[in-house]
Amino acid sequence: MKKTKKPNVVILGAGTGGTIVANKLRRKIGSKVNLTVIDPTFKHPYQPGYLFVIIGKEKPENLVKDSRKLLPRKSEKIQDYAVKIDTEAQEVQTKEHGGIKYDYLVIATGSRLATDAVDWWDDTIHHFYNGEEALRLYNELKEFNKGKIVISIADIPYKCPPAPIEGAFLIDDYYRRKKIRDQIQITYTSPLNRAFSIQTTNEVIEPLMKKRGIEVKTFFNTDEVDTEEKVVYSLEGEELDYDLLIMIPPHRGQSFIKESGLPTDEQGWVNVDRYTLRVEGFDNIYALGDATNLPISKAGSTAHHEAPIIAKNIKSQIKGSNRIHKYNGHVQCFFVTKYGSSMFLDFNYSHPPKAKRSTRYWWWFKKIFKPFYFQMVAKGYV
Ligand SMILES: Cc1cc2nc3c(=O)[nH]c(=O)nc-3n(C[C@H](O)[C@H](O)[C@H](O)COP(=O)(O)OP(=O)(O)OC[C@H]3O[C@@H](n4cnc5c(N)ncnc54)[C@H](O)[C@@H]3O)c2cc1C
């Protein structure tokens, strides 16, 4: 009997989205596919933990796992950069391993922290969007005992929309515990007309920020920063001086995607169908997580809920079925308001989150989520 060739499924990126798709696929179609995952480092960080690094409650080295141990055993793992996608030849070019052929391709390459996108960024500016910078910020905050902290956003979109406000709450809490909060001024700037983008959640968050003495400046879109004079200028014409600046860096899609001619927006986020998660114009290329230009949160939870849809749609295609599975925009996330209290948000394309109180109950879920993430979420069990 003639043996049919197994389809090649190639996944770019072994972060949250790529790892879950790989595990879901392996479980859904067993060994009926050749599964290849390409990633330059195979280091898989639990990024929400960076927030606790900045107040000395977590260590960056405890947040990272080797993603090869999270991926299915029966998958090829190529440590390399994808540098080009040739959609005609159905081949991914890598930096050192040549071309890798695909029948189905999944783009899960996340977002790039693009401090090079602005000409004013220098290392006097802090952030907490990777482990190294979160630790550098902690060392700075430890020594900073008096003055004005500004927490600002370089541009949109950026991953985990609650994270900058969570950072402000945790820093407030840190100085309260040190009993020097009255010597520290904290200002949070928002590009919108409110502190947090989702109105129903903002109804709880913004009053809480005010209660905690965190000044909120709305309609503040960063134009540039003079790091010598220590002033942030907004496009709206405002000036804000600081002693310590924490700036959420500009985010961009990985540049090779746009350079390969795939449909992306200006910033390099891939255009995908919001339901099928197929890249516009292709029925065998999918994208998920931060890499897409969907108008929803760039969050691990988004990738988590998108991944099974992609696995099911690839399975349908391989089996020759016409069944199309649809992503409904489901996102769930914690919103920490101090060390010991959190809200929980749950929403989708048609239902915004309901306004809820921040409680200790949700904090405990947040606390145990790291091991749950690595053991259950990343491995595709839930
Ligand atoms: C401070 C902070 C707090 C956060 N808190 C939360 C939270 O509470 N809840 C939540 O849901 N989300 C949170 N997030 C966001 C979440 O971590 C990301 O949105 C999520 O990891 C995105 O998953 P992804 O698979 O799209 O990208 P990633 O997990 O970033 O993975 C991308 C992968 O692509 C690889 N890659 C890059 N370039 C290439 C290339 N050329 N070729 C091959 N591979 C490549 C990278 O090495 C990486 O492994 C937080 C993020 C931060 C920074």
The ligand as an ORCA input file, in Angstrom:
! r2SCAN-3c Opt
* xyz 0 1
  C       5.456     42.786     32.622
  C       4.547     41.867     31.857
  C       3.424     41.343     32.488
  C       2.569     40.512     31.805
  N       1.475     40.003     32.454
  C       0.610     39.206     31.790
  C      -0.532     38.658     32.468
  O      -0.736     38.856     33.667
  N      -1.380     37.894     31.731
  C      -1.180     37.647     30.412
  O      -1.999     36.946     29.805
  N      -0.111     38.155     29.741
  C       0.783     38.916     30.399
  N       1.886     39.423     29.747
  C       2.003     39.277     28.276
  C       2.445     37.899     27.807
  O       3.617     37.481     28.466
  C       2.663     37.928     26.292
  O       1.592     38.587     25.681
  C       2.750     36.510     25.743
  O       3.943     35.903     26.164
  C       2.658     36.498     24.223
  O       2.832     35.211     23.742
  P       3.452     34.996     22.288
  O       3.534     33.528     22.078
  O       2.729     35.815     21.311
  O       4.915     35.636     22.394
  P       6.110     35.198     23.325
  O       5.653     34.385     24.474
  O       6.865     36.447     23.613
  O       6.991     34.258     22.393
  C       7.573     34.678     21.185
  C       8.660     33.686     20.803
  O       9.083     33.970     19.468
  C      10.462     33.771     19.387
  N      10.977     34.483     18.209
  C      11.197     35.806     18.065
  N      11.724     36.078     16.854
  C      11.817     34.889     16.205
  C      12.271     34.502     14.911
  N      12.770     35.393     14.044
  N      12.226     33.180     14.574
  C      11.738     32.261     15.443
  N      11.288     32.575     16.690
  C      11.323     33.873     17.052
  C      10.982     34.315     20.716
  O      12.272     33.791     21.013
  C       9.910     33.817     21.686
  O      10.250     32.546     22.226
  C       2.817     40.206     30.429
  C       3.952     40.710     29.802
  C       4.824     41.523     30.506
  C       6.048     42.053     29.829
*
